[in-house]
Amino acid sequence: MPKANSTPANAQAEQALPSSYEEAVQELEQLLAKLESGQLPLDKLLTHYQRGAALLAYCRERLAAIENQISVLDEGTLKPWDGA
């Protein structure tokens, strides 16, 4: 089966994901600033949106994994955090 060619609109979304949650959040903040500026051409708007969606999914997965680890460490009982 032939491989589908990547279009420029998908190129940025297909980039490797960051090595950490913090890097992903930083890149998301930069993308959001560019999107909110209203100065991007339509094709760049689409690629930035797709990259942001991929980064957001990555962040959600990382947060879910950490929540799962905390739950296991607390033996399935989440304890209230006192913030101290």
Secondary structure, DSSP 8 states (H G I E B T S, - for coil): -------HHHHTTTS---SSHHHHHHHHHHHHHHHHHT-S-HHHHHHHHHHHHHHHHHHHHHHHHHHHHHHHHTTT--------
